[in-house]
Amino acid sequence: MRLFRITVCLLALTAPAFAAENPDFPIQGLERRVEFWKKAFTQYGKDDLVIHDGNYVNLIYECASDRDLKAKLRAVREAFHEIRLKLKTPENLGPLAQRIYTAINDEGIPVSVPVLMRLSTNLHTQRGVKERFRDGVVRSGRYISQFQEILKGEGIPEELALLPLVESSFEEVRSTAGAVGVWQFTRQTGRLYHLRVSGGVDERLDPEKATRAAGRLLQQNHSALGSWPLALTAYNHGLGGVKHAQRKFGPDLVTIIDKYNGPRFGYASANFYSEFLAAVEIYNNYRKYFGELVLDKPGDRVATDEPQNVVFNLTGLATLAPDPLTIGSGTDLGLADFRPRQFGVFEISASTNSVRSVQVLETRSNIPWTEIVATIVGGLLGGAFAAWRQGLGRNAALFHTVVGPFVAYGLVWAAQSHLVSRLQPDLVTSDPGVFVISLLAGWMGTEVFGFVLRTLGTRDGILVAWLVEINQKKKRRSLRKSKPRVEP
């Protein structure tokens, strides 16, 4: 019994506690949203699909599985129709319609035909993540103390060390949007905050460097927006979009959620801050929701007997062959016969008990092809327009046009590293934004280039004059060849 008490006391010290209520993270007006996400994180599992309202998220109608989802969605819509028909006699409603009618009233929503019509067209399904969240709490033990120290050094509330519970469950995963690592940085955003994502190196997978980058991003969001609820929302939605919403509706997140209808401000962005609040509360009381858990220790990796999908950047590591690459406790991968390409992030399927081979599931290039193409095309078009506007000959116009992409690349790099990103990072981290910058850069750069050349001595500039002279010589040579010879 004494040994059992000692064990329980040690487990109680495993998870660093966070303040129950921090005024930096207000919950007022979001209580129902937070309550819904607590259910999604602790009650509903991976096989549960919660049918609920997309705006009043805690208004839950039914729980389905993948197998019967369509049937239950149809039943919910029929129940709404039944409520509209029997609105004056709700005591005659069927079981499902009665349950939905009661749930709407419990949410404090006045039941009327227009309201019922609106609710019936705003159904949303949310898959439960109970198992994933519980595993995330276990994995958090590897990182949480280090993340707290790093963020504290950046002047950021320590609670934000739990943000990866929402983003990735402290797992080195890749999202469908291409975000990688526990902090879920996309390639463009990672590079914007000084993470190297090229040449076979992906620092988004380095927990320490990624945490420092996340701290800089969050600090910049907070400085620009003035509150942590908006700063966290901008972590998901983007700083530019949240600043636009703030200008229109003020600094209150609840008001923004209710009134802002930006093109990309949807379900995920509206709920991101509430998910974070729910995650902090559950983490502080995880025994209440999951029972006793043995959290991983700092430095631990994969700690399960089940096969894992582990994302590695193997370029450069292949030079270690035939030395083994350690994935986790007791697990070695020999790379003697494995030669990855120059660029690539490889997903390896491995079991932590015994690994004797490497299976490459997928290869993804680290080369930013879309950004490169956007830069080149934008620069060429801008340069061609400038050459056409200046009325240059073919050779001179071609030379000026080629200058466009070089100037464009230089300006895109400067914008991503130092300039526009400070105010509007969305502009310089998306391919359309890069294209627009490149188009303008190619045009303006080529205009400046032509002006400089024209001031070097001749009316058209020394280099232009030289190109024109070459063109004229070709024409004279062509004329001599085409002129008929006269016999003496």
C-alpha positions in Angstrom: 0.0 0.0 0.0 2.8 2.4 0.8 4.5 1.6 -2.5 1.2 2.3 -4.3 0.9 5.7 -2.6 4.5 6.7 -3.5 3.8 5.7 -7.1 0.6 7.8 -7.3 2.5 10.8 -5.8 5.2 10.4 -8.5 2.6 10.3 -11.2 1.0 13.4 -9.8 4.3 15.2 -10.4 4.6 14.0 -14.0 2.5 16.7 -15.6 3.4 20.3 -15.0 0.3 22.1 -13.8 -1.0 25.3 -15.4 -3.0 28.1 -13.8 -6.7 27.2 -13.7 -7.7 30.7 -14.8 -5.4 33.1 -16.6 -6.9 36.5 -17.4 -4.8 36.4 -20.6 -7.2 33.7 -21.9 -10.8 34.7 -21.2 -13.6 32.2 -21.7 -16.6 34.6 -21.4 -19.0 34.1 -24.2 -17.3 30.9 -25.4 -18.4 28.5 -22.6 -20.7 26.4 -24.8 -18.0 26.0 -27.5 -15.4 25.0 -24.9 -17.9 22.5 -23.5 -18.4 20.9 -26.9 -14.7 20.5 -27.5 -14.3 18.9 -24.1 -16.8 16.3 -25.2 -15.0 15.9 -28.6 -11.7 15.4 -26.8 -12.8 13.1 -24.0 -16.2 11.4 -24.8 -16.4 10.8 -28.5 -13.9 8.4 -30.0 -12.5 8.0 -33.5 -15.5 5.9 -34.6 -18.0 8.6 -33.5 -19.3 11.2 -35.9 -21.1 13.9 -34.0 -24.0 15.6 -35.9 -24.4 19.1 -34.6 -24.9 22.7 -35.6 -22.0 24.4 -37.3 -22.5 27.7 -35.4 -24.0 26.5 -32.1 -21.5 23.8 -31.9 -22.7 22.4 -28.6 -26.2 21.9 -30.1 -25.8 18.1 -30.7 -28.5 16.2 -32.5 -27.2 12.7 -33.0 -24.0 10.5 -33.0 -23.3 8.3 -36.0 -20.7 6.1 -37.4 -19.2 5.9 -40.9 -21.6 3.2 -41.7 -24.9 4.9 -40.8 -23.9 8.6 -41.2 -26.1 9.2 -44.3 -29.1 7.5 -42.7 -28.8 9.5 -39.5 -28.3 12.8 -41.3 -31.5 12.1 -43.3 -33.3 11.2 -40.0 -32.2 14.5 -38.4 -33.5 16.5 -41.4 -36.8 14.7 -41.3 -37.0 15.4 -37.6 -36.6 19.2 -38.3 -39.4 18.9 -40.8 -41.5 17.2 -38.2 -40.9 19.9 -35.7 -41.9 22.6 -38.2 -45.2 20.8 -38.8 -46.0 20.2 -35.1 -44.5 23.4 -33.8 -47.7 24.2 -31.9 -48.1 20.7 -30.5 -44.5 19.7 -29.5 -45.9 17.0 -27.2 -46.8 15.0 -30.3 -43.3 14.8 -31.6 -41.4 11.5 -32.2 -38.4 10.5 -30.0 -35.7 12.1 -32.2 -37.7 15.2 -33.0 -38.5 15.6 -29.3 -34.8 15.3 -28.4 -33.8 17.9 -31.0 -36.6 20.2 -29.9 -35.4 20.0 -26.2 -31.8 20.5 -27.2 -32.6 23.7 -29.1 -34.5 25.0 -26.1 -31.7 24.1 -23.7 -29.3 26.2 -25.8 -31.6 29.2 -25.3 -32.6 29.5 -29.0 -36.2 30.6 -29.6 -37.9 27.9 -31.7 -39.6 29.3 -34.8 -40.0 28.2 -38.4 -37.3 30.6 -39.8 -34.9 29.4 -37.0 -35.6 25.7 -37.7 -35.1 26.3 -41.4 -31.7 27.9 -40.7 -30.6 25.2 -38.3 -31.6 22.4 -40.6 -29.3 23.7 -43.4 -26.4 24.2 -41.0 -25.7 20.6 -40.0 -22.0 19.8 -39.4 -20.2 16.5 -38.5 -17.3 16.3 -36.1 -15.3 13.2 -35.6 -14.3 12.4 -32.0 -10.6 12.4 -31.1 -10.7 10.9 -27.6 -8.0 8.3 -28.3 -5.8 10.8 -30.2 -6.1 13.4 -27.5 -5.3 10.9 -24.7 -2.2 9.8 -26.5 -1.3 13.4 -27.0 -1.4 14.0 -23.2 0.9 11.0 -22.8 3.3 12.2 -25.5 3.3 15.8 -24.0 5.6 14.6 -21.2 8.5 14.4 -23.7 8.2 18.1 -24.6 6.1 20.2 -22.2 8.9 21.3 -19.7 11.2 22.3 -22.6 8.5 24.1 -24.4 7.5 26.0 -21.3 11.1 27.2 -20.8 11.5 28.3 -24.4 8.2 30.2 -24.5 8.9 31.8 -21.1 12.1 33.0 -22.5 10.2 34.6 -25.4 7.9 36.4 -22.9 4.9 34.2 -23.8 2.4 32.6 -21.4 3.4 29.1 -20.5 -0.1 27.7 -21.3 0.8 28.1 -25.0 3.1 25.1 -24.6 -0.1 23.1 -24.8 -1.1 24.4 -28.2 0.4 21.3 -29.9 -2.3 19.3 -28.2 -4.8 21.0 -30.5 -2.5 21.1 -33.6 -0.9 17.7 -33.6 -1.4 15.9 -30.3 2.4 16.3 -29.9 3.0 14.1 -32.9 5.4 14.6 -35.8 2.7 14.5 -38.4 2.0 16.0 -41.8 -1.5 17.5 -42.4 -3.4 17.5 -45.6 -2.4 21.2 -46.1 1.3 20.3 -45.9 1.9 21.4 -42.4 4.6 19.4 -40.6 5.8 18.8 -37.0 4.3 19.2 -33.6 3.7 22.9 -34.2 2.3 22.3 -37.7 4.3 24.8 -39.8 3.7 24.9 -43.5 6.8 25.2 -45.7 6.3 29.0 -46.4 5.5 29.9 -42.8 8.4 27.9 -41.5 10.9 29.7 -43.8 9.3 33.0 -42.8 10.2 32.3 -39.2 13.7 31.2 -40.0 13.3 27.5 -40.1 15.4 25.8 -42.8 13.2 23.8 -45.2 15.4 23.0 -48.1 18.5 21.1 -49.2 17.3 17.9 -47.5 16.9 19.7 -44.1 13.5 20.3 -42.5 13.8 22.1 -39.2 10.0 22.0 -38.7 10.7 18.5 -37.4 13.1 19.9 -34.8 11.0 20.4 -31.7 13.2 23.0 -30.1 13.7 25.2 -33.2 10.1 24.8 -34.2 9.0 25.9 -30.7 11.2 29.0 -30.9 9.7 29.8 -34.3 6.2 29.3 -32.9 7.0 31.7 -30.1 8.1 34.4 -32.5 5.0 33.9 -34.6 2.7 34.1 -31.5 4.5 37.1 -30.1 4.2 38.9 -33.5 0.5 38.1 -33.6 0.0 39.4 -30.1 1.9 42.6 -30.8 -0.2 43.2 -33.9 -3.6 42.3 -32.4 -3.3 43.1 -28.7 -4.9 40.0 -27.2 -4.1 36.3 -26.9 -7.5 35.1 -28.1 -7.0 36.9 -31.4 -3.3 36.0 -31.6 -4.2 32.3 -31.3 -7.0 32.6 -33.9 -4.4 34.2 -36.2 -2.1 31.2 -35.6 -4.7 29.2 -37.4 -6.3 31.7 -39.8 -3.5 34.0 -40.6 -2.6 37.5 -39.2 -3.9 39.4 -42.2 -7.4 37.9 -42.0 -7.8 38.4 -38.3 -6.5 42.0 -38.6 -9.1 42.6 -41.3 -11.8 41.2 -39.0 -10.6 43.3 -36.1 -10.8 46.5 -38.1 -14.4 45.7 -39.0 -15.8 44.4 -35.7 -13.4 45.4 -33.0 -11.1 43.3 -30.7 -13.8 41.0 -29.2 -13.3 37.4 -30.5 -16.9 36.5 -29.7 -18.2 39.3 -31.9 -15.9 38.4 -34.7 -17.0 34.8 -34.6 -20.7 35.9 -34.7 -20.4 38.5 -37.4 -17.3 38.1 -39.5 -17.8 36.1 -42.8 -14.4 36.3 -44.4 -13.8 33.9 -47.3 -11.5 31.6 -45.2 -12.9 32.3 -41.7 -14.8 29.0 -41.3 -15.5 26.3 -38.7 -11.8 25.6 -37.9 -10.8 29.3 -37.4 -13.9 30.1 -35.3 -13.2 27.2 -33.0 -9.5 27.2 -32.7 -9.2 29.3 -29.5 -12.1 27.4 -27.9 -10.3 24.1 -28.6 -7.2 25.5 -26.9 -9.1 26.5 -23.8 -10.7 23.0 -23.7 -7.3 21.4 -24.1 -5.8 23.4 -21.2 -8.7 22.5 -18.9 -8.5 18.8 -19.8 -4.7 18.7 -19.4 -5.0 20.2 -15.9 -7.5 17.5 -14.9 -6.6 14.6 -17.2 -7.1 12.0 -14.4 -10.8 13.1 -14.2 -11.3 12.3 -17.9 -8.8 9.5 -18.6 -7.8 8.0 -15.3 -4.2 7.6 -14.3 -1.8 8.0 -17.2 2.0 7.4 -17.3 3.3 10.4 -19.3 6.4 10.0 -21.4 9.7 11.2 -20.1 11.7 14.0 -21.9 13.7 12.3 -24.7 11.3 9.4 -25.2 10.1 8.7 -28.7 7.8 6.0 -29.9 6.6 4.0 -26.8 4.0 1.6 -28.2 4.0 -1.9 -29.7 1.7 -0.8 -32.5 3.2 0.0 -35.9 3.8 3.8 -36.2 3.9 6.2 -39.2 7.1 8.2 -38.4 8.1 11.1 -40.6 11.8 11.5 -41.2 13.9 13.6 -43.4 16.6 11.0 -44.4 18.6 13.2 -46.7 22.1 13.5 -45.2 21.3 10.7 -42.6 22.1 8.2 -45.3 25.7 9.2 -45.0 25.6 7.5 -41.6 25.2 4.1 -43.3 25.9 1.4 -42.3 25.4 2.8 -38.8 21.8 2.4 -37.5 19.3 5.2 -37.2 17.5 4.9 -33.8 13.7 5.7 -34.0 12.8 4.7 -30.5 13.7 2.5 -27.5 15.1 -0.7 -28.8 14.5 0.1 -32.4 17.2 0.4 -35.0 17.0 1.0 -38.7 20.0 0.0 -40.8 20.5 2.3 -43.8 23.2 0.4 -45.6 21.0 -0.4 -48.5 18.9 2.8 -48.4 19.8 5.8 -50.6 17.2 8.6 -50.6 17.1 11.2 -53.3 18.7 14.5 -52.9 15.5 16.1 -51.7 12.6 14.5 -50.0 10.8 13.7 -46.8 10.1 10.0 -46.5 7.5 8.3 -44.3 8.6 5.1 -42.8 6.3 2.4 -41.4 8.0 0.8 -38.5 7.3 -1.3 -35.4 9.1 -0.4 -32.2 9.8 -4.0 -31.2 11.6 -5.2 -34.3 12.6 -3.4 -37.4 14.6 -5.1 -40.1 13.6 -3.2 -43.2 12.6 0.3 -44.3 9.4 0.8 -46.4 9.1 4.1 -48.2 5.4 4.9 -48.2 5.6 8.3 -50.0 8.1 10.8 -51.2 7.4 14.5 -51.1 9.7 17.1 -52.5 11.1 19.9 -50.4 11.8 22.0 -53.5 9.3 24.9 -53.6 8.3 24.3 -57.2 5.1 26.3 -57.2 6.8 29.3 -55.7 9.7 29.1 -58.2 7.2 28.9 -61.1 5.2 31.8 -59.8 8.4 33.9 -59.4 9.7 33.1 -62.9 6.4 33.6 -64.7 5.5 36.8 -62.8 9.0 38.2 -63.4 9.0 37.3 -67.1 5.5 38.9 -67.7 6.5 42.0 -65.8 9.8 42.3 -67.6 8.1 41.7 -71.0 5.6 44.5 -70.3 8.4 46.9 -69.3 10.3 46.1 -72.5 7.2 46.5 -74.6 6.4 49.8 -72.9 9.9 51.1 -73.6 9.6 50.2 -77.3 12.8 48.2 -77.5 13.9 46.1 -80.4 13.7 42.3 -80.2 17.1 41.6 -78.8 17.1 44.4 -76.3 13.5 43.5 -75.3 14.5 39.8 -74.8 17.5 40.8 -72.6 15.4 43.1 -70.5 12.7 40.5 -70.1 15.2 37.9 -68.8 16.2 40.3 -66.1 12.7 40.3 -64.7 12.8 36.9 -62.8 16.1 37.7 -61.2 14.8 41.0 -59.8 11.5 39.3 -58.8 13.3 36.5 -56.9 15.4 39.1 -55.0 12.3 41.1 -54.0 10.3 37.9 -53.0 13.2 36.8 -50.8 13.4 40.3 -49.2 9.7 40.4 -48.7 9.5 37.0 -47.1 12.5 37.6 -44.9 12.3 41.3 -43.9 9.7 43.5 -45.4 6.0 42.9 -46.1 5.9 39.8 -43.9 6.0 41.9 -40.8 2.7 43.5 -41.7 0.9 41.0 -44.0 2.5 37.5 -43.9 -0.3 35.9 -45.8 0.7 38.0 -48.8 4.2 36.6 -49.1 3.6 33.0 -48.0 1.0 32.1 -50.7 1.7 31.3 -54.3 -0.8 33.9 -55.6 0.9 36.5 -53.4 4.3 35.5 -54.7 3.1 35.7 -58.3 1.7 39.3 -57.7 5.0 40.4 -56.0 7.0 38.8 -58.9 4.8 40.5 -61.5 5.3 43.9 -60.0 9.0 43.3 -59.2 9.7 42.1 -62.8 8.0 45.2 -64.2 9.5 47.8 -61.9 12.9 46.1 -61.8 13.1 46.0 -65.6 12.1 49.6 -65.8 14.9 50.6 -63.4 17.3 48.4 -65.3 16.5 50.0 -68.6 16.7 53.5 -67.1 20.2 52.7 -65.7 21.4 51.4 -69.1 20.1 54.4 -70.9 22.0 56.8 -68.7 25.4 55.1 -69.4 26.3 57.1 -72.4 24.1 56.7 -75.5 20.4 57.4 -75.9 19.6 53.7 -75.6 22.5 52.9 -73.2 25.8 51.2 -74.0 24.6 47.6 -73.8 21.4 48.3 -75.7 23.4 50.1 -78.4 25.7 47.2 -78.6 22.8 44.8 -79.0 21.2 47.1 -81.6 24.6 47.2 -83.5 24.7 43.4 -83.6 21.2 43.3 -84.9 22.1 45.8 -87.6 25.2 43.9 -88.6 23.1 40.8 -89.0 20.7 42.7 -91.2 23.5 44.1 -93.4 25.1 40.6 -93.7 21.7 39.2 -94.7 21.2 41.9 -97.3 24.7 41.3 -98.9 23.9 37.6 -99.1 20.5 38.2 -100.7 21.8 40.9 -103.2 22.4 39.3 -106.7 26.0 39.3 -107.9 26.7 41.2 -111.2 29.1 39.5 -113.6 31.8 41.8 -115.1 
